[in-house]
Structure formats: C-alpha cells, structure tokens
Amino acid sequence: MTHLLPEPDLRWGRRIPATSSLTAFSLARPPWLAALIAALTLGLSGAAAASEPPELSVFSKPPPAAVTDRPLEADRPSQTLGLARFSSSIRHGSPYALVLWGRKCAPDSLVTWDEANDAFEKTEVDDRIFHETLTRLGFRVAGDPTDLFRDAEAPAGDLQVGALITDYSFSACGGFRPGEQKLDLETAIGTGVGQMTVEWQIHVPALSRTIARIRTTVRVETATPVINAPEAIYQALLRDSLRALAADDGFRKAVTTPIRAASGLVEPQPGEPLRLAPGRTPASVPDAHRAVAAVMTGASLGTAFLVSDQGYLLTNRHVVGSTRLLKLRWSDGSESIGEVIRSDAGRDVALIRTDPRPGPVLRLRSEPVRQGETVFALGTPMETRLQGTLTRGVISASRTLAGYRFIQSDAAVNPGNSGGPLLDESGRVVAMTVSRYASEPTDRIQGLNFFIPIEDALSFLALTLEPR
C-alpha cells in the first residue's frame, strides 16, 4: 500500500473537469455494480462481485506488481536528468473514473475523459515529485524546485524525460462528513484507488534523438481518508511510476551511458557490432562511380556508396529519413531496392543493405587526413541525370562543431551530394558529404563544405571491417 500525503496539493481541475463541466451520468446502481463497490478495498464489507466490473483498468486482475525501490549504484553516476513534458493518449469520451458518495460509498457517477478540459501538463508539483523521487534514489536531476532563485533558463539536463500517459483510471469515494457537496472532491475527505500506465521517453538534446522508451504500470490505494483523494492518488501514482522507472534496467543503462567524452566529443551509443567483409575489387578514383548509387525515397534525393561485397552502403540519416525501403539507382542505369538497417540521427549516418552486385567496392582509409591534401567528392547533385559528378578540392581543416568532428573541404557539393564519399587520390574514402556552410537559407557561400570522418560513420553504426 502506498502512503499518501495527508494534505496533497489541490489541482483537481487539472486532472478532471470541475463540477460544471463534468462529463458524467447517474447510474441506476445495478446489482453487479453494487457488488463491485462492496468488494473494493475502501474499508467496506460485503461479498465479492459476481458480475463484470466497469471497464476501468483500476479494476483489472491481477494488479500490477508492487514497486520496490532500487537505488542507483554509487559507482554508476547518471547523466543529469530534466523533466521535459507530460502528455496523454487517452481517447476522448472513454470512461476513466468511478465516483462514489456517502458513508456507504454508493456509486454516483462514471466520469469520461474530456480532451477540452482534462490535460496532463507539467507543473511545479510534478517537477518537485520528479526531483525528490529520483534524487532520493541516487540519480542526478537538473535544477532544484525548492530553490526560489534558480535560473529558470538554465539547461534542462543532459537527458530530457517525457511522460506519455496511455492509461489513467481511479475510483474515489467522498462525502463522509455532513455538508459536503457531491463531486466536490477537491475539498472533501475521501478514499480511493488508482492505476496509471506511462510511456517514458528519454531524449538526448545534443543528439536530437530519443534513446529509450520505457513503459510502467502502477496501482496505488488509500484506505485512510485524505483531502482531495483524486489528486492524492495521482501524486502517489506519479511517485510510484518514477520509482518503477528508476528500477528499469533499460532506463538505468540509458542514463548511465556517457554522452560526451572528456574531450567534449559526442560518443556513440553502445550497439551490437556488425562485421563487414571488404570488397575484393577496390575502386580507384576513375571508376569509383560504379560503387556509388543515387538514393531515391520519393521525398528526397541523395547518394550512397558500397563498402562491402555483401551489399552494404553508407549514406546520411537525413537522406533516408524514416524510410525503411528505398530505391537505389546505379551509374549503369540499373536499379535495386535497399533496406535501411541501422542509423544514427545525431551523427547523421545510416547503413543500407541491398543485393550484392559485381564490380568494385570503395576502400575505407584509416589514416588521418592532412591539411592541403587533394580530395574528390562524388555524388548526385540536384537531379539523377547528374549522377556520378566528381569534383576536386583540398582538405581545408578539421573541425569540431556541437560535439561532433567534421572535415572541411572546398570540393564542390550541392543538394543530392549528401551521403556521397569524399575520396583521397588513391580512391579511398576519408569522409562522407553532409552539409554546406550557410548562415541563411539563401546564402551562396562557396567552398565551405563539411564531411563526416569515415571512422565516425563506422563507430556510430557499430561497424567493423574484416581484414582483407
């Protein structure tokens, strides 16, 4: 049993409409419902219900497992966590609360969800519960809601936590004292039981990526009357949901994995290694176009290049987007279907698999580039009929931008070159085209182009090349 605060914060209107906007209907107290109410653990007596209860999750059997505190190990410091937002996917018009009234807790109203009046929006009370619960369990939490002079504009943590409430139901009984008005539960003394399911989403702002989704379901009960039982139940549900989240192995792994190295660089997330067989026929600069394909998703045009005889190609994540299957057009005019099997949105890289094909495969270079070194960019600028365009330039510089490494070159690239290879004079890939410099969308700045180092593409996709 979860013990509730004797004087919970009063936010009744945020969880359920006020009396004037309550979507409810009076029940005729059928025998099955009377038996159900008698069976509820609300300090009442009577036989167990013999008929089906209302379709509220709070009445489902068996109940969710009890939550057990699991403090974080002292040698596994977490990233700093911030509570970002609340939302819900509860369907408009679906029942979610059974209201009982009077000393005998007789059924009064079944309340349905009203999207216009009900909402789950992050409040200061939610922030406080989030901070208190996770801090007590050993997690690092951004900000301190009890500090009245904290910087409200300070960063919200290395990781942002969002809560999508997919189920929320409760049964509350009030009207124990003379003079209390029906459904005026925010000031009435009451008891109740509630259940809530949350899909927690863990987001990395630096990577623009959600790294974990964890589902928790908890049930709480109060047999001792408290003021504003529905709100007290909600607060207890939030606390227990956070306790269940903190105990989840996936959450603990996500929040204790370093995002940036000591150098300040973004680190790849751990992944299952995939070994690629290198090409038996390496490509030189003049025939490199045979190992490069135009990528067509219907929404974008880009470039990809073969790195293995097994039919694996590398490209940008922004080229493939959320597409799983796409079309590849080769320099000889043939086409094949590719499947996206791995991607990393932060580093903007993706791995495509297609049927193995004869011909050369691009080799990947492991040695670092040197400023002034000659390089060649190969891709599909602007439209497919310009596929296989090769441009020449030099290595201008090596940069670190927003925690990621880039190679800067003046080799000309245009829309459609994204995902294409940057080659050295031996035809080995040193980097992948990703962007041009522009402070405004209409900028026509030339010669300031950026490329993802090939070793980063491999590490962020957890790829290794077998020796030749």
Residue, then its C-alpha position, 0 to 999 in steps of 0.5 A: m500500500t502506498h502512503l499518501l500525503p495527508e494534505p496533497d496539493l489541490r489541482w483537481g481541475r487539472r486532472i478532471p473537469a470541475t463540477s460544471s463541466l463534468t462529463a458524467f451520468s447517474l447510474a441506476r446502481p445495478p446489482w453487479l455494480a453494487a457488488l463491485i463497490a462492496a468488494l473494493t478495498l475502501g474499508l467496506s464489507g460485503a461479498a465479492a462481485a459476481s458480475e463484470p466490473p466497469e471497464l476501468s483498468v483500476f479494476s483489472k486482475p491481477p494488479p500490477a506488481a508492487v514497486t520496490d525501490r532500487p537505488l542507483e549504484a554509487d559507482r554508476p553516476s547518471q547523466t543529469l536528468g530534466l523533466a521535459r513534458f507530460s502528455s496523454s493518449i487517452r481517447h476522448g469520451s472513454p470512461y476513466a473514473l468511478v465516483l462514489w458518495g456517502r458513508k456507504c460509498a454508493p456509486d454516483s457517477l462514471v466520469t469520461w475523459d474530456e480532451a477540452n478540459d482534462a490535460f496532463e501538463k507539467t507543473e511545479v508539483d510534478d517537477r518537485i515529485f520528479h526531483e525528490t523521487l529520483t534524487r532520493l534514489g541516487f540519480r542526478v536531476a537538473g535544477d532544484p524546485t525548492d530553490l526560489f532563485r534558480d535560473a529558470e533558463a538554465p539547461a534542462g539536463d543532459l537527458q530530457v524525460g517525457a511522460l506519455i500517459t496511455d492509461y489513467s483510471f481511479s475510483a474515489c469515494g467522498g462525502f463522509r462528513p455532513g455538508e459536503q457537496k457531491l463531486d466536490l472532491e477537491t475539498a472533501i475527505g475521501t478514499g480511493v484507488g488508482q492505476m496509471t500506465v506511462e510511456w517514458q521517453i528519454h531524449v538526448p538534446a545534443l543528439s536530437r534523438t530519443i534513446a529509450r522508451i520505457r513503459t510502467t504500470v502502477r496501482v496505488e490505494t488509500a484506505t485512510p481518508v485524505i483531502n482531495a483523494p483524486e489528486a492524492i492518488y495521482q501524486a502517489l501514482l506519479r511517485d510510484s511510476l518514477r520509482a518503477l522507472a528508476a528500477d528499469d534496467g533499460f532506463r538505468k543503462a540509458v542514463t548511465t551511458p556517457i554522452r560526451a567524452a572528456s574531450g567534449l566529443v559526442e560518443p556513440q551509443p553502445g550497439e551490437p557490432l556488425r562485421l563487414a567483409p571488404g570488397r575484393t575489387p577496390a575502386s580507384v578514383p576513375d571508376a569509383h562511380r560504379a560503387v556509388a548509387a543515387v538514393m531515391t525515397g520519393a521525398s528526397l534525393g541523395t547518394a550512397f556508396l558500397v563498402s562491402d561485397q555483401g551489399y552494404l552502403l553508407t549514406n546520411r540519416h537525413v537522406v533516408g529519413s524514416t524510410r525503411l525501403l528505398k530505391l537505389r539507382w546505379s551509374d549503369g542505369s540499373e536499379s535495386i531496392g535497399e533496406v535501411i538497417r541501422s542509423d544514427a540521427g545525431r551523427d547523421v549516418a545510416l547503413i543500407r543493405t541491398d543485393p550484392r552486385p559485381g564490380p568494385v567496392l570503395r576502400l575505407r582509409s584509416e589514416p588521418v587526413r592532412q591539411g592541403e591534401t587533394v580530395f574528390a567528392l562524388g555524388t548526385p547533385m540536384e537531379t539523377r541525370l547528374q549522377g556520378t559528378l566528381t569534383r576536386g578540392v583540398i582538405s581545408a581543416s578539421r573541425t569540431l562543431a556541437g560535439y561532433r568532428f567534421i572535415q572541411s573541404d572546398a570540393a564542390v557539393n550541392p543538394g543530392n551530394s549528401g551521403g556521397p564519399l569524399l575520396d583521397e587520390s588513391g580512391r579511398v574514402v576519408a569522409m562522407t558529404v553532409s552539409r554546406y556552410a550557410s548562415e541563411p537559407t539563401d546564402r551562396i557561400q562557396g567552398l565551405n563544405f563539411f564531411i563526416p570522418i569515415e571512422d565516425a560513420l563506422s563507430f556510430l553504426a557499430l561497424t567493423l571491417e574484416p581484414r582483407 
